[in-house]
Amino acid sequence: MMKFIYKLSLLGLLTAMGFSACRKELLDPQPSDRVSENIFWNTENDALLATNALYTDLDSVNVFTWDALTEIAHTNQNFDTQAFIELGTYDISNAKIYNEWSGAYKGIRATNYFLENIDKVQSSNTALINRFKAEAKVLRAYQYIKLAGFFGDVPLITKTLSIAEAKLITRTPVAEIWDFVDKELNDASALLPVTYAAADKGRITSGAAWALKARADLWAGRYQLAADAATKVTGYTLYSSYQNLFKYVAENNSEVILNKEFLKDTYRNGVFALLAPYSQKNSQSYYVPAKPLVDAYETAAGKSISDAGSGFDPFHPYDNRDPRLRFSIFVDGDVLPSGTVFKPAPNSGSADAVGSTYIASTTGYNIKKYINTEDYANPANSGINIILLRYAEVLLTKAEAKIELNQLDAEVYAAINTVRNSRADVKLPAIPTGLSQDQLRQIVRHERTVELAFEGLHLFDIRRWKTAETVMTGPVYGITYPDASNKLVTVQVVSFNRVFNRSRDYLWPIPQKETDQNNNLKQNPNW
């Protein structure tokens, strides 16, 4: 697998210095904090190390923060700057917004520098160098897709800029960003392999290029292009177990199209410490599920919990439900990685009880995806890969695109039903045939919400569906539990009321730090 390749790439450039120590150029004084261009960009190994380093700019645990800005989750620490976005009290100086902007452009800047220098490498292996270029272009397109989703019009920068040049850039219309992404991914796909040998498992494939193109075109409302791109994603299948999909045993499985790769001790993440219940070695419960998501999971009969005859029992709310509920979320009675039982009700006496500490989940739910028993001993030292793109999303993208085109054919039903019932541990009834466009639209949106929960996509979905103005208002609710008199009570997060301004909040503002330095960056409406 790829773990020993780019997970070491933060040390890679220093390693390159070591490999080059015998070169006589090193007899000349060189800065100690970087590799001189005079001794780099020479060999294929230099090109490999430089390509690997670009992968470190992919998103990782920050994808959880995006879902916590939607109705399906919540930022558990009310003093966090992200919570101000939920509350609608944020402004152009918000740190979360600046960090997303600057992080994306950091990746773009690195890729631009790479593409400007890669041809200095002396190599007769043109196919290899072209593959490295294609990997870089896909990684750059990934950043632009995200920026367009957050901000709309953004500067399209394809070369390294001087400080003077950077102060003159303007925002590029978002349609041109989508055009650029389309062309880059289309061109890159022809230069990338379908698969890699085991040692390179995890690198960008042609399937990743097509899958990202399908995502971009769906977000852009270019539905025929999205459906066509999704069809070109071949060689992937849904992994047999949803329960294990986010565990170490399933890393780089048949469903994964793009990972952010990690390795314990060497290139770690803190996903366990960030998300696990407080009782698990004082983990932080920083982002927690909310009631609308839990309620969205159907019963085992394939019905909404509010439907007559659904089989839903409010006193045993997690029984006979879509299995993805308990595979994605810690609910009352679940066994935790420590071997103890999760007891979130306020009257339970548990460290995880709502209100027991400011770190315990304020909704009474915790995210289960990526929480592995192997990480319990050292919660800040997780090596679990974070999945950024998988085949289930591609299937649902194809279905949604065709629905929006009113192409309500067998492919639509097959794509949705494959996600619903093709895994050994997820067997929900097939959706009925003969449905209208609007009925299918609601079904595919529901499937995206529950299938892809906590994978960083829902924020972009509710923006393009224009449903944020409806779902992102009012209090945040959590578990429903029986009190001492056996009366059902629903937890409400204290002193927290979400506000969404439909005339402003579908796009984030351009960060103040950027507009202060460049008056040419015009602000989004009503900011």
N, C-alpha and C positions, 0 to 999 in steps of 0.2 A: 504494500500500500504506500501512499504518498507521505506518510507521517514523517519519515526521516528526510524528506526532500525539502519542502518549503517550510515545515515547522522549525527547521534549523536556519531558515533564510535570514533571520535577524542577526545571526552570527555569520551568515554566509559571506558578507563582504569582508569581514575581518578575517575569515578563513582564507579568502582570496588573497589577502595581504600575506598570510603565512605561506601559501603556496608559491607566492612570487618573491619570497624572501631572498632567493638566490639570484634574482635578476640584478644586474649591476646598476639599474636605474635607482634601486633602493639605497645606493650609497649616497645619493643626493638627499638632503634634508626634505622631508615630506610632512605635512600636517599629520598629527597623531590621531585625529578624530574622524578621518575619512580616507577613502582610497583615491589616490590621484588618478585623473583621467589618463595620465601618461602611461600608467601601468595596468589600466583596466581596459575593457572593451577590445581585448586582443584575441581571446580564445573562445571556443564554443562553451567551455566551462564558465567563463565570465558571463556569456549570454544566458546560460542556464541559471546562474545565481541571480542575475538581474531580473530575469523573468519570475523566478520564485519569490523574490522580494515583493513583487506587485501584489501577490495574493494576500499579503498581510493587511492590505487596506480594505479587504472585504469586511462586511458587517459581521458581528458576532452576537454577543448577548444584548446589544442594543436593539435587536429586533423585538425583544419582549417589551421594550418601552413603547413601541408604536402601538401594539395592541392595548396597552394600558391607557391610551388616549382615545379609546373607543368604548362602546357600551359593554363589551364583553369582559373587560378587566378594569383594574383601578391601580393608580399609583398609591401604594399603601402608606407612604410617608408624606403627610400633608404639607410638610415644610419644603419638600423638594420643588425645584423650579418647574419640573414637568407638571406637577399638580396644578400650577397656575394656568396651564393650557386647558386642563379639564374644567377648571373653574371659569374660564373665559376672562381671567384678569391679567393675562400675559401681554407683553408689548414687544416692541422691536429689539429690546435689549435682552430678551430671554436667552439664557445660556444654552438650553436644550436646542433651540432653533439654530443658534450660531454653531454649536458643535456638529450638528448634522450637515450644515452647509460647509463648514471648514473641513470636516472629515472627508466628505465627498470630493471636494476640490483638491485635497491632499493626494487622494488616489489618482485623480485626473492629472495633476501636475507630475506625479511620478511616472505615469504611463506616457505622457507627452515626452518627458526627458528620455525615457527608454527608447521610444520610437525614433527620436532624433539621433540616437547614438548606436543603435543596434547594428547598423550597416558598417560600422567601423571594424566589426569583428571579422577576422580573416577566416573564412570557412568555405569549403567547396560544397558543403551540405546545404544547398539552397532550400530544400524542403524543410529542414530543421529550423533554419532562421525564419522562414516564412511562417512556420507553426508558432514560433515564439511571438512573432508580430501579431498573429491572429489571436493568441491567448491574451495579449495585452489589449487589443482592441475590444475584445469581449468584456474584459474587466473594466475598461473605460466606459463602455456602453452601459454596463451595470450601474455605474455611478450616475450617469445622466438620466437613466430611467427613474431612479430614486429622486433625483433633484427635480425633475419635471413633475413628479407626483406630489412633492412637497410644496414647490414654489411656483410652478407654471413656467413662465418665461425665465430663463436663466442664461448667463453668458456661455456661449459655446466656444470653448478654448481648446485648440488642438495643437498648440505649440507652447514652449516655455516662454514666459513673459518677463521682461525687465520690470522694475518697480514703476518706471515711467509709463510703460505700456499698460500695466495692470490698472493704472488710474484712469485709463481712457476707455476701457471696455464697457460695452452696453449689454443689455439683456437681449437675448435672441428669442424671437417668437417660438412658443412651445411647439408649434407645428413643424418648425425647422429642426428642433431638437429631435422630434420623433422621426423626421426624414433621415437625419444623420444616424440615429441609432439603427434604423432599418437597414441602411446601406452598409454600415459597419458590420452588423451581425450577418447580413447576407454574404458579404465578401469574406468574412472570417470563416464562415461555415465550410467553405470550399477548401480551406487550407488546414482544417483540423481533422484528426482521426475520429472515428466512431467510438473506439475504445482504446485503452492503453494497456500495456503490460502491467503486471502487478506492482512493479517498482514505481510506476508513475500513476497509480490509481489515485484519482482525485483531481487530476488536471482538467482544464477546460476541454470539452469534446465538441464535435459538431452538433451533437444533441443539445448541449448547453446553449450554444449560439441560437439554435432554432427555438428552444424553450423560452429563452429570454426575449427573443423577437415576438413570440406569441404573447408573452406577458405585456410587453411594451405596446403592441398593437391593440390588445384588449383595453388597456388603460387609455389609449388614445382614441378609442371608439372606431378603430379601423378593423371592423369585425371580419371581413373576408380575409384580410391579410393575417389576422390572428388565427383564424380557423386553418388557413393554408399552412402557416408555420407550425402549428400544433401537430398537423398531420405528418410533418417531416421529422418529428421527434420519434425515432425508432430505436429499438434495442433495449428498451426499458419496460419493466413490468412492476405492478404493485407488489411490495414485499408481503409475505404471507401472514405476518403478525403485526397488527397495529400496536399492540401492547409493547412489543420489543423494538419497534421502529426507531425509537429515540434512545436506545440502550447500546452499550459497547458491543454487544454480540452482533448487532446489525449494522455496524459502521460500513459505509461504502457499499450498501446492498443494492439490489437490482432496481430500486425505485429512486435512489439518490442521483440527481443530475448535477447539483453543485453544492459543495460543502464549504464551510470555513473549518479548516482542520486544526486540531489541537493535539497536544501530547503532554501527559502528566510530567511534571518536573521540568520539562524543557520549554514548552510553549503552552501554557495552561490557561484556563479560564476559570472564573469563579461562579459558574452558573448554579451550582448546588448552594453555595453560601448566599447567593442573591435571591433565590426563589423558594428554597425549601422552608417548611414550617419552622417556627422559632425554636421548638423543642429539639430540633436536630442540630445540636452543637451551636445554639444561638444563631442559626441562620436568619436571614433578614426579612423574608416575606416581602420583598421590596415591590413586586408587582403581583397582584392577586386576581383571580377570576371573580366575576360578578354574576349576580343572579340571572340576567338576561341570557347569558351563554348557557348556564346550567339548565335553564328552562327550555332552551332551544333544542336540546337533545331529545329525540323522539322516544317513545316507548318501544319495547321489543316488537310490538305489533306494527311499527312503522307509522304511528299516529302521534300527533301533537299531544302533550300532556293535558291540554284543555279540551280535547275532543271527547265526545261521549263514547264510552266503550273502549277508551285507550288502555285501560288497565293501570293507570297511574294511581298510586296510593300516597297521599300527602304525608302520612305518618311514616312511610317507608319510601321516601322520594327517589332513592337511587337504585331501587330494585326494578328489575324488568325494564331496563332502559337501553338505549343505544350503547353498546359496549365502549364506544369511544369516549363517553363521559368519564367513566372510571379509569380509563387508560390515560386521560389527559389532565384530570383534576383530582387532587386529594379531597375526599369527602368523608363525612363522619363514619367512623368504623374501619377505615382503611388502615392497613399495617404500614408503618413508616420504615424507612431504611434502618433505623435503630432497633426495630423489632417491637416498638411500642405501638399503641393504637392511637390514631388521630381522633381527638375529641374537641371539636371547636366550639361547641355550644357554650354560651356565657356561664351556665350553671354547672359546667362539667368539672371544674377544679383543675383542669389541665393547663400546662404552660401555653398551649395553643388556643385556649379559650378566648373568644372575642372579648377584648377589654382587659385581659390579664396583664398585658404590657403593651406599650405603644408599638412594639415590633411585631406582635402577633397579628395575623391577618384580621383586618377590620371587616371583612366579608364572611369569614369562617371557611373560606376555600383557599387552597394553595395549588399552584401549578405543579403538575406531576411530570410532564414531558421533560426529559433530560435529567431528572433526579434519579441517580443511580446509587445503589447500595455501595458500590465500589468507591464512591467519593465521600462516604460518611466519615471516614477516619480523618480526612483532611479536606473539608468542604471548599476551600479556596484553591485547591489543586486538582481541578477536573481536567481531564483530557478528552472529554466527549466532543465529537464533532457537532457543529451547529449546522443543520440543514437549511440551505437558502433557496433551494429549488428542487422539487421532486415531481415524479410522474403524475401523482394524483392531481396536482395543480394543473398540469398540461391537459389532462382529460377534462377537467372542469372548465378550463379556458376554452377548449374546443366546443364543449356543450353550450357554454354561455354565448360565445360568438355566433354560433349557428342559431341559437334562440333569438338573439337580437336581429339576425338577418331573416327571421321567420322561416328558416329552413328546418322545420320540425320533423326531421326524418329519423330513421332507426339509429343513426350514429349518435344523435343526442341522447336517446334513451340508453343506448349501450354504454356511453361514457359515464353517465350518472350512475347507472346500476352497477357498473364495474367498481366504482368507488364505494358504493353502498353494501355490496355483498360478495366481493370476490376474495376477501381475506378469510383465512381459517377462523379468525376470532371476531370477525365483524360480518354478520349475516342478517341484514335488514331486508324486508320485503322489497321487491322491485316496485318502482313507481308505476302507476297505472298508465296505460297507453291512451291516445286520443285526447291529450290535454291541450289546452289553449296556449298561446304564446305567453300570456301573463301568468298562467298557472305554472308553466315550466320555468319562467323567469324567477318566480318565488322559490321554486324547488332548488334551482341551481345556486341561488344566493344562499339559501339555507345550508346546502351541502358545503359550499365554500366556507361558511362561518364555522361549522362544527368540525369539518375535516381538517381545516388549516388553522385552527385556533392556536394562538401563541407562536405563530410562525411569521409574524410581521407583515401580513397582507391585508388585514381587515381595515386598517386605517385608510389605505388607498381605495379599498372597495367602497366604503361608505361615503367617501368623497365623490367617486365617479358615479355611484348610484344616486347621489344627492339625497341620501337618507340621514346624513349626520345631523341635520337640523331637527330631525324628529327623535332620533335615538339618543342624542347627546345632550339631553336637557333633564333637569330635575335631580333628585337624590340618587345615591348609589345604594343598592340593596344587596344583601347576601343571603345567608342560610335561613331556612325556616325550620324551627325546632319547637318541641312541646315544652311549655314551662311547667312549673311545679303543679299546676292544676290541669295539666295535659291539654292546655289550650295552645294552638299553634301561633307562634310569634315569628315575625320576619325581622332579621337584623337590618338596621339602616345605619350607614356610616355617619358618624356624628359630625354635625356642622359642615356638611359638604354638599354643595348643590351645583351641579354642572350647568354651564351656560354655553350655548353655541350661537354665534351671530352669523346668520346665513348670508349677510351681505359682505362678510369679511373673512370668516374662518375656514372657508373651503381651500384657501391658500394661506400658507404661512407668510409672514412678512420677510422682506429681505433684511438680514441682520443689520443692526445699527452700525456695528463695527465696519461693515462693508460700505454702507452708504456714506459714512463719515469720511472714508478714505477716497471715495469715488462718487462724485456728484452725478455721474452719468447713469448710475444704477437707480432707475426710477422705482418707486415703491409700489407694492400691490395695492389694490383699491381699499380705501377706508382704514388704512393703517397710518 
